[in-house]
Amino acid sequence: MGSQEPFLINTIENGLRILRFNRPKKYNAFNGDMYNSFMEALLEAGADPKTVITVVTGTGKYFSSGNDLGTFMKAEEEEPSSSVSDSIDPDTDEGKIALLRKKGVNRFEKLINVLIDFPKPLIAVVNGPAVGVGVTILPLVDVVYASDRATFLTPFVKSALSPEGCSSYLLPRIMGPGKAAEMLLFNKKITAADAKNYGLVTEVYPHENLHEVWPMIREWTKLPPNSLHNAKALISSHKRDFLKKVNQKECDQLALTLSGGEFITSVMEFLNKKSKL
């Protein structure tokens, strides 16, 4: 049997680093390995003097379908830390979820902080539908290009979760409070055209023409890199510390939410429905 392809493909050529989500059979849903790979690749890109611009995109039909809830039940727990309550029974489904969410929330908070601190231009090429974290990372990048087949959905409340990725602050600021509330509270799915009109997406391309963004981006890698990175630093410096506080507050709430009965019921219903397919 051949080796499994990486969940994230990391390539660089002539100053352009491309990070490609690569779980197409799972619609590029994030599991623990993909979170870790994405964070490590961003840190590598930020520190690499040969990387001028970084692009995030997806393999297959989806940009990302968000978190892979099925991975909450995989037996891959770390040793419980001293911060984990003694009342958690790791042999129960509820205990597994409680332990995994502590590991997962900490990892998620670190990833969002890495995105907040990313020192170079970061572009998203949204090749298809984006769900959950696939949406909330977009306000943290500098430019978003999208296929007209892309849609944007943040079903946090429907999944008994809470907003994350600084979306509780950034989406109302970008889209306006009413449009953001439709997405964050009431699970409204919006089209690429809507996302552009609301300021979430920079430009929309017919799907068959999405390839046109690449020559343009490659041309930008020829700009003076120090000036480019200094300009990015000035733009992001005004909000970096504040966004980290937002991230921490959202992750604190997310940890509480993940401990609640509504979320555990939601995961059980999801897994039961999945097992019947």
N, C-alpha and C positions, 0 to 999 in steps of 0.2 A: 504494500500500500504506500502511496506517495504521502509526503508530509503535508500537513494542513496549511493552507495559505494563511498569512497573517491577517488579523482582523483589521489592521490599519496598514496601508501601503505608504511608505515614506520614501519619496524620491527627490533628488535635487539635480538641476541642470542649468548652468549659466545663470546662477543667482535666483532661480525660481524653485522653491521647495513646494511640493504638492503632497498634502496629507489626504489620503483617500480612505474613507470608511469602507470596509470590505467584508461585510457579512450580508451579501445580497439575498441569501436564502432566508435570512431573518429580517430582511428589509433594513439592514444596517442598524438594528437595535443595539443599544449599548449594554454590554455585560462588563464584569469587572476587568477582564483582560483588555477590552477595548478602551475603557476609561484610563487604565494605566498606560497603554500604548499611546493614546492621544496626548496625555499629559507629558510623557517622556519625550515625544516627538516635538511638542511645542517648546519645551525647555531646550532641546537640542537645537532647534531652529533659531531660538532667541540668542543662543550663545555662539552660533556658528558664523564666523565672519564672511563666509561664502554665500550665506543666505541673505538675499536682499528683500524679497517678498515671499510670503507664505500664503498658499491657497488651500482651503478645506473644501472637499467635495465628496460625493458618494459613488459607489459602484452599483450599477443596476438601475432599477426603476425608482428607488427611494434615495433621498438625501439621508434621512434617518427617521426611523419610526419611534424614537425615544428609548426609554428604558425597557430592557427585556425582563418583564416581571417573572418569567419562568426561572431566572437565575437566582431568585430569592430562595428557592427551594433546593438548590444544588448543595451537596455536602462539601463545601469548601470554606468552612468557617476558620478563622484564625483562633488562637487561644484567647479565651475571654480576658479582657483587660480588667484592671482593678476598678475601672469606672463602671463596669457592667454590674447591674444589680444582682445580688445573690438569689433574688426571687425568680430569676429567669431560668426556666428549665430547658436546656438545649436539646432535649430529646423530644420535645413537642414541636409541632409546626409553628405555633406562636413563638416559642423560644428561639427557633432557628431564624425566624424573621426578625425578632428583636436584636439578636446578635449580629446578623448580617447588615441590618440597617445602620448600626453604629459604625461598622467598617465602611459601609457604602456612603453614608452622609459625610464622614470625614474626608473620604476620597473625592467626593463631589465638590465639597467646599474648596479643597486644594486645587482641583481642576479649574474652577471658576476664578480663583485668585490668580492662577497662571495666565488665564485669558486676560484678566484685568491688567496684569503687569506686562503683557507681551510687548516687547520693545520695538517691533518692526511692523510694517504694514501687513495686515491680515485680511484676506478676501475670502468670502464664501461664494462658491458656485453651486447653487442649489439645483440639482439635476432632477428633482422629483419631490414628492410629498415630504414634509417635515412635521414631526410630531414631538411634543414635549420638549426635552432638552435639545432636540434638533431645531426647535424654534428659538428657545431662550438663549442659545449661544449667539444668535445672529446680531442682536444689538451690541454685543461685545466685540464684534469685528468691525473693520473700517468701511468696507464696501460689500454689498450683497447683490450678486447677479443671479437671476432665477429663470428657469425654464417656465414657459406658460403652462406646463403640466404640473408645476409645483402647487401644493396647497399647504396651509399652515394651521395647525391645530394644537391647542394646549389643554388637554382634557384632565387637568389636575383635580378639580372638584369632583368630576364624574368618577375618577379613580380613588376618591377619598384621600387625595394628597393636597399639598399647598404649593403656591407658586415658588419657583426657584430660579437660579441663574441671574439674580438681580432683576427678574422680570416684573416684580411688584413695583419697582421704581421706574425701570427703563421703558417698559411698554406704554404705561400711561403718558410718560414724557414724550415718547416718539409719536404715538398714535392718537393721543388724546384720551382722557379718562373713560369716556363712554365706549369707544371702540375697544380699548384694552379690557374693560370690564366684560364686554361680550365674549372675549376670548378667554380671559382668566377665570371668570366666575361662571359663565354659562356655556362654555365649551364650543363656541361658534368657530366653525372652520371657514377660513377666508381663502380666496383665490390669489394667484400671483399678482393679478391686476389690482385687486384690493390692497394687497400688501404694499405695492408700489404707491398707490394713492395715499395710504396711511403713513408712509415714510419708513416702513420696515425693510423694504427692498429698494435698491438703487435703480435697477433697470431690469426689465423683463424681455426675454428673447423667445421667439418661436423655438420650440424644442429642437427642431432640426437645424436651427442656426445657433444653438448655444455654444458651439465650438468657436464662434467668432470672438468670444471673450479672450481666448488664449493668446492669439497674436498681440492683442492690445496689452495684456498683462505682461507678456514677455518683453514688450517694448519698454514698459515702465521699469523693468529691472535694470535698464541702462541709465536711469537717473542717478545723480551723485548719491551714493548710499548714505554717507554721513549726514548730508542735508536732509535726505528722506527720513532717516531715523530720528534726527533731531526735531523735525517738524512733527512727527508722530508723538514724540515725548512731550512736546508742548501741548498738543491737543489733549492728550490723555492725562496729563499731570493734575489738571484741575479737579478731576473726579475720582482718581484712583483710590485714595484713602476712604472716601465716602462710600464707594461701591463695595469695598471690602467689608464695611460695617453692615451694609444692606445684605451682602452675601451671608455674613455670620448670623444675622437675625433670621433670615429665611431658612438657613440650615438648622438653627435651633428649633424653629417652628416645625420644620420638616421632620426632625427627630421625634418631636412630640406626636406629630400626626402619624408617623409610622408605628408608634407604640399603641395607637388607638384601635379600638374594636372595628371602627368603620373600614380602616385600611386592611386589616387582617381579613375581614369578611370579603372585601373587594378582591384580594389576591386569591382567596380560596375559590370564589366564584369564577375568576379568570382561569385558574388551573383546572377546575372541574369542567368548565366549558371546553377548554383546550383538549382535555383527555377524551372527550366524546367525539372529537372531530375525526 
